[in-house]
Every structure is written in C-alpha cells, then in structure tokens.
Amino acid sequence: MRIITEEPLKEYIERFPDTRVALQDWVKTVKEANWTNFADIKRTYNSVDSVGNQHYVFNIRGNHHRLVVVIKFTIKWVYIRFIGTHQEYDKIDCSTI
C-alpha cells in the first residue's frame, strides 16, 4: 500500500514523541501490506474499525491516540485524514473528515 503524505504523522510524532514507535510500526506494516478489503485490514489490525465512506480508524498506543485514514483498495492508496488524541477524535465526525 502507498501512504499519501506521511507529513501529518511526522508532525504528530514531534507533538507526542511517545507515539514514534507505534506510528513507525504502523507505517512499515501498511507499506508492506497488500490489502484488498476490510477483512484483510482486520487480519493485520484486529482493533481497526470501518466507519463508512471508505474511512478506517486505527488505535495507536493502546487507544490513547486515533488515526483515521481513507483507503482506496483498487489503487492501493492510504490517505491520512486525521491523527489525534482520543479526546480530539471524540470531537470529529470521522466518516466525513
């Protein structure tokens, strides 16, 4: 899979250095993945949620942080839409962000 712009993740790591290892692991895993549907993602990340409109939510660092992405399976692209604390996540509509 190809991650479209990792810049938000890099900026987030600067803000929350404790997420560095978890986000680096996520990036490595996603780049090596060949997901074709939600079930493939679920096999890799059991805690991932599909929230509709091709949006998926990943728990980062034991659910202290949330990562929302849009995944285009046909072209193998993952778009970073939101990264934030669980409290920041609670304030957004993750299916439309």
N, C-alpha and C positions, 0 to 999 in steps of 0.2 A: 504494500500500500504506500501511497505517496502522501505525505503530510504537507498540506498547503500552509505555508508560513509557520515556522516554529518560534517566531519572534515573541508572540504573547507568552509562550512558555518560558522563554529565557528571561523576559521581564518579570514574570511571576516568581521565578526562582530567586531573582535579586531581591524581591519584596519578602519572600518567605523561603530563606535558604534551606529550611528543613524539608522542603519538597524536592530538592535537587535529585536525590537518588531515585525516588519514586517516579518522577517525571522523565528522567533519563531512561529508566527501565521501560516506561510506557512507550516512549518514542522508539526505542530499539525494537520492542516487540511488535509495534504497529508496522514499522518499516519492513520487518521480516514476514509479516502476515500476508495471506492471500485470501482474505475474506470475500465470500460471495453472497452472504446473507447474515441475518441476525444470529442464527444458530451457530455460525462459525465464530462470531464475536463472543457469544456466550460460552463456547468451549474454551476460549482463551481467557476471558474475564467473566467469571460466574456472576459477579455483582453488577454487571452493566445493565442499564435499563434502556429500553426503547420508549421514547416519549412522543412518538409520532412525527410525521413530516420529515423523515429520514434523520432525525435528531437522536443522539445516544448520549447517555450520561454515565461517566466513569467516576468511581470513588477513588480519590487519591489520598494516600497516607491514612488509611483506616477511617475513611469517610469524613475526615476533617476538612477536606478540600474536594471540590467538584469540577469536573471537566466536561463541557458539553461540546460535541462535535456533530457535524453533518457528514455522513458517509455516502459517497456515490459509488456503489459497488461495481457498476458497469465500466467505469473509467478508473477504478481503484484509487480514488482520492478521498482524503480525510481532511475536512475543513475545521479548523479550530474556531469555535464560535464564542466560547466563554470559559474562563478559568477563574475560580474564586473560592473563598471560604464557604463552608456550608451555610453560614448566616447570609452571605451575599447571594448565594444560589437561591435561597428561600425567597428573595425579593424579585426574581425574574420569572418570566414565562419561558421556560426552557424549550418549548416546542416551536417557538417563533423567533427566538433570538438569532 
